[in-house]
């Protein structure tokens, strides 16, 4: 049982690193007048749209997996 906890803890750390990486790689949502002028053109023409959508889905999936793993580890302890 101790080996299982160690393996799940290592997976938990790896998922946390993956979640941080996915969030950091996403482009920011610009707000205000400067965001409207500079960021509006990128949204209009779809620049990086596919990558941002993929990173958004990856973020959600990794966050769900990380949450479930945290619950499993809490039950095992």
PDB file of N, CA, C and O in Angstrom:
ATOM      1  N   UNK A   1       0.817  -1.193   0.000  1.00  0.00           N
ATOM      2  CA  UNK A   1       0.000   0.000   0.000  1.00  0.00           C
ATOM      3  C   UNK A   1       0.865   1.263   0.000  1.00  0.00           C
ATOM      4  O   UNK A   1       0.491   2.285  -0.575  1.00  0.00           O
ATOM      5  N   UNK A   2       2.039   1.175   0.660  1.00  0.00           N
ATOM      6  CA  UNK A   2       2.927   2.326   0.688  1.00  0.00           C
ATOM      7  C   UNK A   2       3.487   2.632  -0.692  1.00  0.00           C
ATOM      8  O   UNK A   2       3.675   3.797  -1.043  1.00  0.00           O
ATOM      9  N   UNK A   3       3.753   1.602  -1.471  1.00  0.00           N
ATOM     10  CA  UNK A   3       4.274   1.799  -2.824  1.00  0.00           C
ATOM     11  C   UNK A   3       3.240   2.497  -3.691  1.00  0.00           C
ATOM     12  O   UNK A   3       3.586   3.359  -4.500  1.00  0.00           O
ATOM     13  N   UNK A   4       1.974   2.132  -3.529  1.00  0.00           N
ATOM     14  CA  UNK A   4       0.895   2.760  -4.271  1.00  0.00           C
ATOM     15  C   UNK A   4       0.794   4.245  -3.928  1.00  0.00           C
ATOM     16  O   UNK A   4       0.611   5.077  -4.817  1.00  0.00           O
ATOM     17  N   UNK A   5       0.912   4.577  -2.659  1.00  0.00           N
ATOM     18  CA  UNK A   5       0.858   5.983  -2.245  1.00  0.00           C
ATOM     19  C   UNK A   5       2.015   6.779  -2.839  1.00  0.00           C
ATOM     20  O   UNK A   5       1.836   7.920  -3.266  1.00  0.00           O
ATOM     21  N   UNK A   6       3.185   6.182  -2.865  1.00  0.00           N
ATOM     22  CA  UNK A   6       4.355   6.870  -3.427  1.00  0.00           C
ATOM     23  C   UNK A   6       4.164   7.104  -4.921  1.00  0.00           C
ATOM     24  O   UNK A   6       4.452   8.188  -5.427  1.00  0.00           O
ATOM     25  N   UNK A   7       3.678   6.084  -5.624  1.00  0.00           N
ATOM     26  CA  UNK A   7       3.452   6.224  -7.064  1.00  0.00           C
ATOM     27  C   UNK A   7       2.402   7.289  -7.344  1.00  0.00           C
ATOM     28  O   UNK A   7       2.590   8.123  -8.230  1.00  0.00           O
ATOM     29  N   UNK A   8       1.303   7.274  -6.603  1.00  0.00           N
ATOM     30  CA  UNK A   8       0.248   8.263  -6.797  1.00  0.00           C
ATOM     31  C   UNK A   8       0.725   9.672  -6.440  1.00  0.00           C
ATOM     32  O   UNK A   8       0.305  10.639  -7.076  1.00  0.00           O
ATOM     33  N   UNK A   9       1.582   9.803  -5.446  1.00  0.00           N
ATOM     34  CA  UNK A   9       2.126  11.105  -5.082  1.00  0.00           C
ATOM     35  C   UNK A   9       3.031  11.649  -6.188  1.00  0.00           C
ATOM     36  O   UNK A   9       2.998  12.841  -6.491  1.00  0.00           O
ATOM     37  N   UNK A  10       3.836  10.775  -6.788  1.00  0.00           N
ATOM     38  CA  UNK A  10       4.696  11.195  -7.905  1.00  0.00           C
ATOM     39  C   UNK A  10       3.837  11.629  -9.091  1.00  0.00           C
ATOM     40  O   UNK A  10       4.132  12.634  -9.737  1.00  0.00           O
ATOM     41  N   UNK A  11       2.781  10.877  -9.378  1.00  0.00           N
ATOM     42  CA  UNK A  11       1.864  11.251 -10.462  1.00  0.00           C
ATOM     43  C   UNK A  11       1.195  12.583 -10.148  1.00  0.00           C
ATOM     44  O   UNK A  11       0.996  13.403 -11.044  1.00  0.00           O
ATOM     45  N   UNK A  12       0.847  12.804  -8.882  1.00  0.00           N
ATOM     46  CA  UNK A  12       0.226  14.052  -8.473  1.00  0.00           C
ATOM     47  C   UNK A  12       1.165  15.245  -8.719  1.00  0.00           C
ATOM     48  O   UNK A  12       0.727  16.288  -9.203  1.00  0.00           O
ATOM     49  N   UNK A  13       2.423  15.092  -8.393  1.00  0.00           N
ATOM     50  CA  UNK A  13       3.403  16.160  -8.623  1.00  0.00           C
ATOM     51  C   UNK A  13       3.560  16.426 -10.117  1.00  0.00           C
ATOM     52  O   UNK A  13       3.627  17.580 -10.542  1.00  0.00           O
ATOM     53  N   UNK A  14       3.619  15.367 -10.908  1.00  0.00           N
ATOM     54  CA  UNK A  14       3.746  15.533 -12.355  1.00  0.00           C
ATOM     55  C   UNK A  14       2.521  16.225 -12.952  1.00  0.00           C
ATOM     56  O   UNK A  14       2.655  17.060 -13.846  1.00  0.00           O
ATOM     57  N   UNK A  15       1.321  15.880 -12.458  1.00  0.00           N
ATOM     58  CA  UNK A  15       0.107  16.544 -12.925  1.00  0.00           C
ATOM     59  C   UNK A  15       0.090  18.018 -12.525  1.00  0.00           C
ATOM     60  O   UNK A  15      -0.372  18.866 -13.289  1.00  0.00           O
ATOM     61  N   UNK A  16       0.587  18.320 -11.339  1.00  0.00           N
ATOM     62  CA  UNK A  16       0.639  19.716 -10.899  1.00  0.00           C
ATOM     63  C   UNK A  16       1.585  20.519 -11.783  1.00  0.00           C
ATOM     64  O   UNK A  16       1.285  21.656 -12.146  1.00  0.00           O
ATOM     65  N   UNK A  17       2.719  19.933 -12.127  1.00  0.00           N
ATOM     66  CA  UNK A  17       3.662  20.613 -13.024  1.00  0.00           C
ATOM     67  C   UNK A  17       3.044  20.792 -14.414  1.00  0.00           C
ATOM     68  O   UNK A  17       3.217  21.840 -15.036  1.00  0.00           O
ATOM     69  N   UNK A  18       2.336  19.791 -14.896  1.00  0.00           N
ATOM     70  CA  UNK A  18       1.673  19.883 -16.197  1.00  0.00           C
ATOM     71  C   UNK A  18       0.596  20.964 -16.185  1.00  0.00           C
ATOM     72  O   UNK A  18       0.437  21.688 -17.168  1.00  0.00           O
ATOM     73  N   UNK A  19      -0.141  21.079 -15.088  1.00  0.00           N
ATOM     74  CA  UNK A  19      -1.179  22.095 -14.982  1.00  0.00           C
ATOM     75  C   UNK A  19      -0.571  23.498 -14.989  1.00  0.00           C
ATOM     76  O   UNK A  19      -1.068  24.393 -15.672  1.00  0.00           O
ATOM     77  N   UNK A  20       0.487  23.680 -14.238  1.00  0.00           N
ATOM     78  CA  UNK A  20       1.160  24.980 -14.209  1.00  0.00           C
ATOM     79  C   UNK A  20       1.680  25.341 -15.601  1.00  0.00           C
ATOM     80  O   UNK A  20       1.539  26.479 -16.048  1.00  0.00           O
ATOM     81  N   UNK A  21       2.274  24.375 -16.271  1.00  0.00           N
ATOM     82  CA  UNK A  21       2.804  24.613 -17.612  1.00  0.00           C
ATOM     83  C   UNK A  21       1.703  24.982 -18.595  1.00  0.00           C
ATOM     84  O   UNK A  21       1.870  25.901 -19.397  1.00  0.00           O
ATOM     85  N   UNK A  22       0.574  24.273 -18.541  1.00  0.00           N
ATOM     86  CA  UNK A  22      -0.534  24.556 -19.450  1.00  0.00           C
ATOM     87  C   UNK A  22      -1.108  25.942 -19.215  1.00  0.00           C
ATOM     88  O   UNK A  22      -1.480  26.627 -20.167  1.00  0.00           O
ATOM     89  N   UNK A  23      -1.183  26.361 -17.970  1.00  0.00           N
ATOM     90  CA  UNK A  23      -1.730  27.687 -17.659  1.00  0.00           C
ATOM     91  C   UNK A  23      -0.764  28.776 -18.106  1.00  0.00           C
ATOM     92  O   UNK A  23      -1.187  29.792 -18.658  1.00  0.00           O
ATOM     93  N   UNK A  24       0.521  28.573 -17.873  1.00  0.00           N
ATOM     94  CA  UNK A  24       1.513  29.586 -18.230  1.00  0.00           C
ATOM     95  C   UNK A  24       1.610  29.756 -19.749  1.00  0.00           C
ATOM     96  O   UNK A  24       1.835  30.867 -20.227  1.00  0.00           O
ATOM     97  N   UNK A  25       1.445  28.679 -20.506  1.00  0.00           N
ATOM     98  CA  UNK A  25       1.566  28.752 -21.958  1.00  0.00           C
ATOM     99  C   UNK A  25       0.365  29.411 -22.637  1.00  0.00           C
ATOM    100  O   UNK A  25       0.461  29.818 -23.794  1.00  0.00           O
ATOM    101  N   UNK A  26      -0.758  29.520 -21.935  1.00  0.00           N
ATOM    102  CA  UNK A  26      -1.931  30.158 -22.532  1.00  0.00           C
ATOM    103  C   UNK A  26      -1.681  31.650 -22.680  1.00  0.00           C
ATOM    104  O   UNK A  26      -1.030  32.274 -21.842  1.00  0.00           O
ATOM    105  N   UNK A  27      -2.213  32.211 -23.764  1.00  0.00           N
ATOM    106  CA  UNK A  27      -2.075  33.651 -23.939  1.00  0.00           C
ATOM    107  C   UNK A  27      -3.077  34.351 -23.034  1.00  0.00           C
ATOM    108  O   UNK A  27      -4.185  33.860 -22.817  1.00  0.00           O
ATOM    109  N   UNK A  28      -2.677  35.501 -22.509  1.00  0.00           N
ATOM    110  CA  UNK A  28      -3.512  36.231 -21.575  1.00  0.00           C
ATOM    111  C   UNK A  28      -4.700  36.870 -22.253  1.00  0.00           C
ATOM    112  O   UNK A  28      -4.669  37.163 -23.448  1.00  0.00           O
ATOM    113  N   UNK A  29      -5.719  37.078 -21.502  1.00  0.00           N
ATOM    114  CA  UNK A  29      -6.899  37.771 -21.996  1.00  0.00           C
ATOM    115  C   UNK A  29      -6.715  39.259 -21.702  1.00  0.00           C
ATOM    116  O   UNK A  29      -6.869  39.695 -20.561  1.00  0.00           O
ATOM    117  N   UNK A  30      -6.389  40.028 -22.724  1.00  0.00           N
ATOM    118  CA  UNK A  30      -6.130  41.457 -22.544  1.00  0.00           C
ATOM    119  C   UNK A  30      -7.432  42.187 -22.262  1.00  0.00           C
ATOM    120  O   UNK A  30      -8.484  41.867 -22.816  1.00  0.00           O
ATOM    121  N   UNK A  31      -7.331  43.168 -21.391  1.00  0.00           N
ATOM    122  CA  UNK A  31      -8.509  43.961 -21.042  1.00  0.00           C
ATOM    123  C   UNK A  31      -8.187  45.433 -21.242  1.00  0.00           C
ATOM    124  O   UNK A  31      -7.022  45.827 -21.274  1.00  0.00           O
ATOM    125  N   UNK A  32      -9.212  46.225 -21.372  1.00  0.00           N
ATOM    126  CA  UNK A  32      -9.010  47.657 -21.505  1.00  0.00           C
ATOM    127  C   UNK A  32      -8.816  48.084 -22.949  1.00  0.00           C
ATOM    128  O   UNK A  32      -8.933  47.282 -23.876  1.00  0.00           O
ATOM    129  N   UNK A  33      -8.516  49.365 -23.119  1.00  0.00           N
ATOM    130  CA  UNK A  33      -8.378  49.941 -24.447  1.00  0.00           C
ATOM    131  C   UNK A  33      -7.178  49.377 -25.193  1.00  0.00           C
ATOM    132  O   UNK A  33      -7.275  49.097 -26.388  1.00  0.00           O
ATOM    133  N   UNK A  34      -6.058  49.206 -24.517  1.00  0.00           N
ATOM    134  CA  UNK A  34      -4.867  48.670 -25.190  1.00  0.00           C
ATOM    135  C   UNK A  34      -5.103  47.230 -25.642  1.00  0.00           C
ATOM    136  O   UNK A  34      -4.620  46.829 -26.701  1.00  0.00           O
ATOM    137  N   UNK A  35      -5.828  46.462 -24.865  1.00  0.00           N
ATOM    138  CA  UNK A  35      -6.146  45.098 -25.256  1.00  0.00           C
ATOM    139  C   UNK A  35      -7.087  45.056 -26.443  1.00  0.00           C
ATOM    140  O   UNK A  35      -7.012  44.151 -27.273  1.00  0.00           O
ATOM    141  N   UNK A  36      -7.973  46.037 -26.521  1.00  0.00           N
ATOM    142  CA  UNK A  36      -8.901  46.104 -27.634  1.00  0.00           C
ATOM    143  C   UNK A  36      -8.166  46.411 -28.927  1.00  0.00           C
ATOM    144  O   UNK A  36      -8.467  45.844 -29.977  1.00  0.00           O
ATOM    145  N   UNK A  37      -7.210  47.304 -28.840  1.00  0.00           N
ATOM    146  CA  UNK A  37      -6.477  47.703 -30.046  1.00  0.00           C
ATOM    147  C   UNK A  37      -5.495  46.617 -30.470  1.00  0.00           C
ATOM    148  O   UNK A  37      -5.485  46.211 -31.632  1.00  0.00           O
ATOM    149  N   UNK A  38      -4.671  46.144 -29.540  1.00  0.00           N
ATOM    150  CA  UNK A  38      -3.627  45.188 -29.916  1.00  0.00           C
ATOM    151  C   UNK A  38      -4.133  43.754 -29.988  1.00  0.00           C
ATOM    152  O   UNK A  38      -3.774  43.025 -30.912  1.00  0.00           O
ATOM    153  N   UNK A  39      -4.944  43.342 -29.049  1.00  0.00           N
ATOM    154  CA  UNK A  39      -5.390  41.955 -28.998  1.00  0.00           C
ATOM    155  C   UNK A  39      -6.586  41.669 -29.868  1.00  0.00           C
ATOM    156  O   UNK A  39      -6.846  40.514 -30.204  1.00  0.00           O
ATOM    157  N   UNK A  40      -7.318  42.699 -30.240  1.00  0.00           N
ATOM    158  CA  UNK A  40      -8.511  42.496 -31.044  1.00  0.00           C
ATOM    159  C   UNK A  40      -8.214  41.922 -32.410  1.00  0.00           C
ATOM    160  O   UNK A  40      -8.966  41.091 -32.920  1.00  0.00           O
ATOM    161  N   UNK A  41      -7.114  42.364 -33.007  1.00  0.00           N
ATOM    162  CA  UNK A  41      -6.755  41.868 -34.333  1.00  0.00           C
ATOM    163  C   UNK A  41      -6.392  40.386 -34.280  1.00  0.00           C
ATOM    164  O   UNK A  41      -6.717  39.635 -35.200  1.00  0.00           O
ATOM    165  N   UNK A  42      -5.727  39.963 -33.216  1.00  0.00           N
ATOM    166  CA  UNK A  42      -5.356  38.552 -33.099  1.00  0.00           C
ATOM    167  C   UNK A  42      -6.595  37.681 -32.997  1.00  0.00           C
ATOM    168  O   UNK A  42      -6.666  36.616 -33.610  1.00  0.00           O
ATOM    169  N   UNK A  43      -7.578  38.137 -32.215  1.00  0.00           N
ATOM    170  CA  UNK A  43      -8.806  37.368 -32.061  1.00  0.00           C
ATOM    171  C   UNK A  43      -9.604  37.372 -33.365  1.00  0.00           C
ATOM    172  O   UNK A  43     -10.201  36.363 -33.741  1.00  0.00           O
ATOM    173  N   UNK A  44      -9.608  38.503 -34.041  1.00  0.00           N
ATOM    174  CA  UNK A  44     -10.372  38.636 -35.275  1.00  0.00           C
ATOM    175  C   UNK A  44      -9.858  37.692 -36.351  1.00  0.00           C
ATOM    176  O   UNK A  44     -10.643  37.051 -37.049  1.00  0.00           O
ATOM    177  N   UNK A  45      -8.559  37.609 -36.482  1.00  0.00           N
ATOM    178  CA  UNK A  45      -7.983  36.776 -37.533  1.00  0.00           C
ATOM    179  C   UNK A  45      -7.644  35.367 -37.075  1.00  0.00           C
ATOM    180  O   UNK A  45      -7.129  34.575 -37.864  1.00  0.00           O
ATOM    181  N   UNK A  46      -7.920  35.034 -35.818  1.00  0.00           N
ATOM    182  CA  UNK A  46      -7.730  33.677 -35.334  1.00  0.00           C
ATOM    183  C   UNK A  46      -6.291  33.298 -35.058  1.00  0.00           C
ATOM    184  O   UNK A  46      -5.938  32.120 -35.111  1.00  0.00           O
ATOM    185  N   UNK A  47      -5.469  34.263 -34.768  1.00  0.00           N
ATOM    186  CA  UNK A  47      -4.067  33.963 -34.493  1.00  0.00           C
ATOM    187  C   UNK A  47      -3.958  33.236 -33.156  1.00  0.00           C
ATOM    188  O   UNK A  47      -4.461  33.717 -32.141  1.00  0.00           O
ATOM    189  N   UNK A  48      -3.310  32.096 -33.159  1.00  0.00           N
ATOM    190  CA  UNK A  48      -3.112  31.248 -31.983  1.00  0.00           C
ATOM    191  C   UNK A  48      -4.425  30.702 -31.407  1.00  0.00           C
ATOM    192  O   UNK A  48      -4.450  30.217 -30.276  1.00  0.00           O
ATOM    193  N   UNK A  49      -5.488  30.778 -32.163  1.00  0.00           N
ATOM    194  CA  UNK A  49      -6.777  30.320 -31.644  1.00  0.00           C
ATOM    195  C   UNK A  49      -6.766  28.818 -31.383  1.00  0.00           C
ATOM    196  O   UNK A  49      -7.264  28.363 -30.354  1.00  0.00           O
ATOM    197  N   UNK A  50      -6.205  28.056 -32.300  1.00  0.00           N
ATOM    198  CA  UNK A  50      -6.190  26.604 -32.143  1.00  0.00           C
ATOM    199  C   UNK A  50      -5.358  26.164 -30.958  1.00  0.00           C
ATOM    200  O   UNK A  50      -5.751  25.262 -30.219  1.00  0.00           O
ATOM    201  N   UNK A  51      -4.201  26.802 -30.772  1.00  0.00           N
ATOM    202  CA  UNK A  51      -3.329  26.456 -29.656  1.00  0.00           C
ATOM    203  C   UNK A  51      -3.972  26.821 -28.323  1.00  0.00           C
ATOM    204  O   UNK A  51      -3.888  26.060 -27.360  1.00  0.00           O
ATOM    205  N   UNK A  52      -4.616  27.986 -28.268  1.00  0.00           N
ATOM    206  CA  UNK A  52      -5.274  28.392 -27.024  1.00  0.00           C
ATOM    207  C   UNK A  52      -6.432  27.476 -26.667  1.00  0.00           C
ATOM    208  O   UNK A  52      -6.643  27.168 -25.494  1.00  0.00           O
ATOM    209  N   UNK A  53      -7.181  27.040 -27.669  1.00  0.00           N
ATOM    210  CA  UNK A  53      -8.280  26.108 -27.402  1.00  0.00           C
ATOM    211  C   UNK A  53      -7.747  24.774 -26.887  1.00  0.00           C
ATOM    212  O   UNK A  53      -8.299  24.196 -25.951  1.00  0.00           O
ATOM    213  N   UNK A  54      -6.682  24.295 -27.497  1.00  0.00           N
ATOM    214  CA  UNK A  54      -6.077  23.038 -27.065  1.00  0.00           C
ATOM    215  C   UNK A  54      -5.548  23.163 -25.636  1.00  0.00           C
ATOM    216  O   UNK A  54      -5.774  22.279 -24.810  1.00  0.00           O
ATOM    217  N   UNK A  55      -4.847  24.253 -25.345  1.00  0.00           N
ATOM    218  CA  UNK A  55      -4.320  24.446 -23.999  1.00  0.00           C
ATOM    219  C   UNK A  55      -5.446  24.594 -22.976  1.00  0.00           C
ATOM    220  O   UNK A  55      -5.302  24.162 -21.832  1.00  0.00           O
ATOM    221  N   UNK A  56      -6.555  25.195 -23.376  1.00  0.00           N
ATOM    222  CA  UNK A  56      -7.702  25.304 -22.478  1.00  0.00           C
ATOM    223  C   UNK A  56      -8.284  23.943 -22.131  1.00  0.00           C
ATOM    224  O   UNK A  56      -8.614  23.672 -20.976  1.00  0.00           O
ATOM    225  N   UNK A  57      -8.407  23.091 -23.139  1.00  0.00           N
ATOM    226  CA  UNK A  57      -8.932  21.739 -22.907  1.00  0.00           C
ATOM    227  C   UNK A  57      -7.968  20.906 -22.078  1.00  0.00           C
ATOM    228  O   UNK A  57      -8.387  20.145 -21.205  1.00  0.00           O
ATOM    229  N   UNK A  58      -6.669  21.050 -22.353  1.00  0.00           N
ATOM    230  CA  UNK A  58      -5.662  20.329 -21.576  1.00  0.00           C
ATOM    231  C   UNK A  58      -5.690  20.784 -20.122  1.00  0.00           C
ATOM    232  O   UNK A  58      -5.570  19.967 -19.208  1.00  0.00           O
ATOM    233  N   UNK A  59      -5.848  22.092 -19.908  1.00  0.00           N
ATOM    234  CA  UNK A  59      -5.909  22.626 -18.549  1.00  0.00           C
ATOM    235  C   UNK A  59      -7.082  22.042 -17.777  1.00  0.00           C
ATOM    236  O   UNK A  59      -6.934  21.646 -16.620  1.00  0.00           O
ATOM    237  N   UNK A  60      -8.236  21.988 -18.408  1.00  0.00           N
ATOM    238  CA  UNK A  60      -9.424  21.439 -17.743  1.00  0.00           C
ATOM    239  C   UNK A  60      -9.238  19.954 -17.431  1.00  0.00           C
ATOM    240  O   UNK A  60      -9.561  19.500 -16.334  1.00  0.00           O
ATOM    241  N   UNK A  61      -8.717  19.203 -18.398  1.00  0.00           N
ATOM    242  CA  UNK A  61      -8.541  17.765 -18.192  1.00  0.00           C
ATOM    243  C   UNK A  61      -7.534  17.477 -17.080  1.00  0.00           C
ATOM    244  O   UNK A  61      -7.771  16.621 -16.228  1.00  0.00           O
ATOM    245  N   UNK A  62      -6.418  18.191 -17.093  1.00  0.00           N
ATOM    246  CA  UNK A  62      -5.389  17.967 -16.071  1.00  0.00           C
ATOM    247  C   UNK A  62      -5.895  18.398 -14.696  1.00  0.00           C
ATOM    248  O   UNK A  62      -5.597  17.748 -13.694  1.00  0.00           O
ATOM    249  N   UNK A  63      -6.656  19.487 -14.643  1.00  0.00           N
ATOM    250  CA  UNK A  63      -7.196  19.940 -13.364  1.00  0.00           C
ATOM    251  C   UNK A  63      -8.177  18.923 -12.783  1.00  0.00           C
ATOM    252  O   UNK A  63      -8.174  18.677 -11.577  1.00  0.00           O
ATOM    253  N   UNK A  64      -9.008  18.337 -13.628  1.00  0.00           N
ATOM    254  CA  UNK A  64      -9.948  17.308 -13.157  1.00  0.00           C
ATOM    255  C   UNK A  64      -9.195  16.078 -12.659  1.00  0.00           C
ATOM    256  O   UNK A  64      -9.520  15.528 -11.607  1.00  0.00           O
ATOM    257  N   UNK A  65      -8.188  15.648 -13.419  1.00  0.00           N
ATOM    258  CA  UNK A  65      -7.387  14.496 -12.996  1.00  0.00           C
ATOM    259  C   UNK A  65      -6.659  14.771 -11.687  1.00  0.00           C
ATOM    260  O   UNK A  65      -6.597  13.909 -10.811  1.00  0.00           O
ATOM    261  N   UNK A  66      -6.111  15.970 -11.559  1.00  0.00           N
ATOM    262  CA  UNK A  66      -5.399  16.336 -10.339  1.00  0.00           C
ATOM    263  C   UNK A  66      -6.344  16.371  -9.138  1.00  0.00           C
ATOM    264  O   UNK A  66      -5.987  15.907  -8.055  1.00  0.00           O
ATOM    265  N   UNK A  67      -7.535  16.913  -9.322  1.00  0.00           N
ATOM    266  CA  UNK A  67      -8.516  16.936  -8.240  1.00  0.00           C
ATOM    267  C   UNK A  67      -8.947  15.546  -7.812  1.00  0.00           C
ATOM    268  O   UNK A  67      -9.068  15.258  -6.621  1.00  0.00           O
ATOM    269  N   UNK A  68      -9.178  14.687  -8.797  1.00  0.00           N
ATOM    270  CA  UNK A  68      -9.575  13.307  -8.483  1.00  0.00           C
ATOM    271  C   UNK A  68      -8.453  12.570  -7.764  1.00  0.00           C
ATOM    272  O   UNK A  68      -8.702  11.816  -6.823  1.00  0.00           O
ATOM    273  N   UNK A  69      -7.232  12.786  -8.201  1.00  0.00           N
ATOM    274  CA  UNK A  69      -6.096  12.127  -7.561  1.00  0.00           C
ATOM    275  C   UNK A  69      -5.892  12.628  -6.132  1.00  0.00           C
ATOM    276  O   UNK A  69      -5.524  11.858  -5.245  1.00  0.00           O
ATOM    277  N   UNK A  70      -6.132  13.911  -5.916  1.00  0.00           N
ATOM    278  CA  UNK A  70      -6.044  14.447  -4.550  1.00  0.00           C
ATOM    279  C   UNK A  70      -7.074  13.785  -3.636  1.00  0.00           C
ATOM    280  O   UNK A  70      -6.769  13.451  -2.491  1.00  0.00           O
ATOM    281  N   UNK A  71      -8.293  13.599  -4.145  1.00  0.00           N
ATOM    282  CA  UNK A  71      -9.325  12.920  -3.350  1.00  0.00           C
ATOM    283  C   UNK A  71      -8.944  11.467  -3.064  1.00  0.00           C
ATOM    284  O   UNK A  71      -9.125  10.981  -1.947  1.00  0.00           O
ATOM    285  N   UNK A  72      -8.424  10.788  -4.064  1.00  0.00           N
ATOM    286  CA  UNK A  72      -8.015   9.391  -3.870  1.00  0.00           C
ATOM    287  C   UNK A  72      -6.907   9.287  -2.828  1.00  0.00           C
ATOM    288  O   UNK A  72      -6.943   8.417  -1.958  1.00  0.00           O
ATOM    289  N   UNK A  73      -5.921  10.181  -2.921  1.00  0.00           N
ATOM    290  CA  UNK A  73      -4.830  10.150  -1.935  1.00  0.00           C
ATOM    291  C   UNK A  73      -5.323  10.502  -0.537  1.00  0.00           C
ATOM    292  O   UNK A  73      -4.826   9.954   0.447  1.00  0.00           O
ATOM    293  N   UNK A  74      -6.286  11.402  -0.435  1.00  0.00           N
ATOM    294  CA  UNK A  74      -6.836  11.748   0.876  1.00  0.00           C
ATOM    295  C   UNK A  74      -7.582  10.556   1.477  1.00  0.00           C
ATOM    296  O   UNK A  74      -7.522  10.336   2.687  1.00  0.00           O
ATOM    297  N   UNK A  75      -8.274   9.799   0.654  1.00  0.00           N
ATOM    298  CA  UNK A  75      -8.994   8.617   1.146  1.00  0.00           C
ATOM    299  C   UNK A  75      -8.009   7.538   1.584  1.00  0.00           C
ATOM    300  O   UNK A  75      -8.238   6.861   2.586  1.00  0.00           O
ATOM    301  N   UNK A  76      -6.920   7.375   0.845  1.00  0.00           N
ATOM    302  CA  UNK A  76      -5.936   6.348   1.183  1.00  0.00           C
ATOM    303  C   UNK A  76      -5.165   6.660   2.460  1.00  0.00           C
ATOM    304  O   UNK A  76      -4.663   5.745   3.112  1.00  0.00           O
ATOM    305  N   UNK A  77      -5.066   7.902   2.818  1.00  0.00           N
ATOM    306  CA  UNK A  77      -4.326   8.267   4.035  1.00  0.00           C
ATOM    307  C   UNK A  77      -5.259   8.180   5.170  1.00  0.00           C
ATOM    308  O   UNK A  77      -4.872   8.442   6.309  1.00  0.00           O
TER     309      UNK A  77
END
